[in-house]
Amino acid sequence: MKDTTSVLITGASTGIGAVYADRFARRGHNLILVARDTTRMAALAERLREQYNVSIDILPADLSQPSEVENVAQRLRDDEDITVLVNNAGMGLSGSFTSQTAADIDRMIAVNLSAVVRLAHAVAPRLAAAGNGAIINIGSVVGLAPELGLTAYGATKAFVQFLSQGLSLELAPQGVYVQAVLPAVTRTEIWQRSGADITTMSGVMEASDLVDAALAGFDRREPLTIPPLHDERLWTEFDQARQAMLPNFQQAQPAPRYTRDTE
């Protein structure tokens, strides 16, 4: 990819998205920043333009609103300079599944899931036709761990992981790299917005460390990057066990444990 190409980053006003903006600008890429907070994006853009001498556009959007998602999608379809999409925007909810409102769950699904699909779908055909480019989707280790209790949030992140892995298999032969990044607890405003107290949590990773690790995985072209997982062997064994099941799914008859004892 040329250094003068552009990177579109959602959720770019703070936290992980803002660090991605800094790191890609440092690499010489122009940026399109997408978020609701225009004031914060403008301040970030001014700093990055001065520091790295790159071009930065601001595209305000509330990704819970389909019409505003479509505005971003149209930019992805039309702007041939955009070679990297960072699907970072996300939201969480406080409380249990039964205490959360249906409206809040719908809004979270819109941001964490629907917008990710829409934006990836907008850019993927153009990248595939060009034979290059990348899509980075920010998931979460929660998508692997229902035991953590964040049921609806974890379900959206499990979807993002599956989508990313499926797109990787589909698009890699066409020259498009797809990376899923799975953070654990990271110091961002998502916790405050969801009503959680991050000061009570252990093992909190700084957003800068998370993004730097994710970009190391990006440079290695990993399909899935888990920055907090120190023992890579655990993921390798997990994925190998999953793949070992695949041939066993093609069965015309149920497993014996599900049939009645006829003796």
N, C-alpha and C positions, 0 to 999 in steps of 0.2 A: 504493500500500500504506500502511496505517496504521502509525504509529510504534509502536503497542502490539502489533504482531504479533510472532511468534516466528521465530527462525532456528535450525535444527538443523544442527550442525557436527560432522562426524566427524573423528577424529584431532585433537581439540581441546585436548589437554593441553599440546602444545608446538609450536614452529615455526610453519608457515603457518596451521595451524588455530587456534592460540592468538591469532595476530594478527588473523585473521578475527573471532574472538570479541570482541576489543577494539574493532575497527572497527565492527562491527554494534551492539555495546552503546553505543558513542559516538553512533551514529545513533538511539539510543533503542529499539532492539529488545530484547525478551526473548530468552533463549537456552536451548537444550538442548544441552549439551556431551556428546559421545560419544567415549570412548576407553577404553583398558584401565587407565590409571594414575589411580585414583580420588584419590589424595593430591594429585597435581599439579592435577587438575581442580578439586578443592575449594579449593586455594589461589588458583587463577585466578578461580574464581567469587567468592570472598570479596573479592578486590581489585576486580573489576568491579562487584559490587553496591555497594560503598562508593563507588567512583569515579563511577559513572554512574546509580545508583539504578534498576537494572533487575532483573527477576526472572530467576533462573538455576536450571535444573534440571540435575542430573548423572545421566547414564544410562550406567553402566559397560557396556562390551561389547567382546568380542574378535571382530572382524569376520571372522576366519578360521573362526569357528564358526557354522554355519547357524542353530542355535537362537537364538544371541545376535543375529544379524542380524535374525531374525524379530521379536525383541523391539523392536528399533529401528523396523522396518518397521511394526509394529502401532501404535507411537506416531505415526508419520507418517500412517497411515490415519485414526486416531481423533482426533487433536488438530487441530481446525480453525483454531487460532491460528497454526499453523506455515504460513508462506507462502513461506519460502525454505529450501531444502536445499543445504548445501555438502558435496558428496562429496569430502572432502579426504584421508581416511585412505589410506595407501599404504605399501608396503614394497619394498625392493630386495634383490638378492642379489649376493654377490661371486662372482668366478670366471666361467668361460665356460659356455655351455650344456651342454657335455659333462661339465663337472666339477660342476655343480650337481645336487643330488639331486632325484629325482622328487617326494619329499615336500615339499621346500622350494618347488619350482616350483608345486605344487598349492596350497600355502598362499598364495603370492604371488598366484596367479590368483584365489583366494577373496577376498582383500582388495582387490586392485587392479581386479578385473573383476566377479566375481560379486556382491559386496556393492554395488557401484555400480549395477548393473542392478536388483538387488532393491529397493534403497531408492528409486531413481528410479521404479520401477514401482509402489511403494507410494504415493508422493505424487502422481504425475502425474494420475491420474484425478480426484482431489479438486480439484487446482488447476485442471484443465481445466473441471470442472463449475462452479467458482466464477468462472472467467474471469480469473484473475490469479495471480500468484506467480512464483517463479523457481527454477531448478535450476542450480547452479554445479558443474561437474565439473572437478577438477584433473587435467589430463593431463600431457604433457611434450613438449618438442621432440624427445626421443629417439624418440617415436612417428613422427616424420618422417624419422629418420636412422638406418637400419640400419648405416651406416658407423661409428657410435659403438661398436658391438660389444655393447651390452646387449640381447641378442637377446630373451630371454623378457620382461624388464621392458619393453622398447620395444614388444613386441607387445601387452602389456596396455594400454599408454598409447595406442597406435594405435587399439585398440578403443574406449577412452574417447572419443577424438576423434570417431570415426565415429558412435558412439552419440549424442554430444552434437549433432553436425550433423544427424543424422537426426531426433532429437527436436525440434530447433529447427524444422525444416521441418514436422513433424507438429503441434507444439503451439502455435507462434506464432499461427496463425489462431484459436486458442481462447483467446488472451490470456496464455499462459504463456511466459515468457522463459527460454531455455536458453543458458548460456554455457559454453564450453570455455576453460579457462585453460592455457596451455602454458608453464611455467617452463623455464629451463635450469638450470644448477647454482645451487642456492639453499642458503644456510647453514641447514641443519636437521639433526636427529639421524639422518635416514635414511641418511646416508653412514656414520656411525659404526656403526650397526646392521648395515649391509651389508658392513662390513669395509673400506671405502674411507677414504683419508686426504685430507680436504678441503683440508688445508694445501698439498698438492701441485698443486691445481687453480687455474686462472686464471679470471678473469671471474666470481667468485662473487658472486651478488646476495644482499643481506640480505633476510630474510623480510618485514620491514616494507615495504621498497621494492617487493617483488614483489606483496604484497597491495594496497598503495595503488595501484599501477599496474593491477592486476586490477579493482579497484573503480572506477577511472576508466573502464575498458572496460565494466564493469557498468552504470554510469550512462549511458554512451553506447549501451547495448543492443547491443554487439558480439556476434555469435554465437561468435566465436573471438578470443581475446586472447592475444598473444604478447609479454609485457613486454620480453624482451631483444632483440626484433627492431626495430632503429632504422629501417630502410628498409622502410616499410609496402608500398611498391610491389612488393617481391619476393614477398610473400604474395599480393598482388592478382594478379600475373602468373601465379603458380603455380596459383591457384584458377581463373583464367580458362582456362589451358591444360587443366586437368582437365575443366572444363565443356565445352570445345570438343570433347573426345573423345566425349562422351555420345552424340550422334547417330550416330557412327561404329560404335558397338557393335551396332547393329541391322542385322546383315548375315546373309543366308541362306547365304552362301558364305564359306569361309576367305579370308584375304588371299592375294594371288598368291604372296607369298614362301613360303607354306606348301604350295603345290601343286606337283606334279611337273612338270618340263619335258617336255612331250609331243612336242617337235620332234625 
